[in-house]
């Protein structure tokens, strides 16, 4: 059992790939999916600047947290893109 303030492991992986590997999200499940037995599922792909692709998947409550974290990162990436285009 995790403490309520500690992030899920797939979220830590995602943050590592975005921050340390200078990656960006290149694919993701549009929303939460459900496995045959009703468990939530989510997938995200991150591609590093060197072109290496990493896949991260999560199930259960981790899937929901990974989905929320992915949305937050995508929103930030879009904002950075908009601002950088303003100054080009």
N, C-alpha and C positions, 0 to 999 in steps of 0.2 A: 504494500500500500504506500502511495506517495503522499508527501505532505501537500497541502492544497496550493502552496506557492512554488513548488518545484515543477519545472516544465517536463513534459513527456520526452522520452528518449528520441523519438522521431523528430520532435521539434528542435532538440539540441543538435541533431544531425543536420537538419535544414539550416539552422543558424550558422553552423560551422561551415557548411558548403557555400553559403552566401557570403559570409564575412571573410573567412580564411582562404578559401579557394577562389574568391572573387567570382562566384558563379551567379547565374540568373535562372529563374524558373522558366523552363522551356515547354513543359507540358504538365497538366494536372487534371485530375478527375473534375468534371464540372461541378459536382457537388458530392455529398456523401452517398455512397452506395451501400447496399446491404447484401451480405453473403446469404447463402441458402438457409442458414439457420438463424437469420435475423440479426446478426452482428454487423455493426457499422464498419465500413471499409473506406479508406481514402489513399490515393496514390499521387505523388508529385515527382517530377523529374527536374533535376538541376544540371545545367551544363556549365562547366568551368570555362574560364577564358582560353584554356589550352584545348578545349573541345571535348574533354572527357565528360561523359554523361553518367549521372548517378540517379538511381531510383530509390525512393523512400516510400514505404507503405506502412499503414498502421490500421489496427483494428480496435473496436470498442471505443472507450473514452479517449484513447490516444488518437483515434481517427478524427474525432470531433476537434480536438485540440490542434492537430496538424492542419486540418481544414481552415480553422480560424487563423492560425499563424500564416498559412499560405496567402489567405486573403489580405492580411495586414501587409505582408511583404509586397504583394502585387500592387496594392494601393500606393505604397511608398515608391516602388519602381516607376509607376505611372506618373506620380507627382514629380519625381526627379527628371523624367524624360520631358515633361511639359516645361519645367523651369529651364532645363538646359537648352531646349529649342528656342526659348525666349531670348537667350543670350548668344545664340549662334549668328 
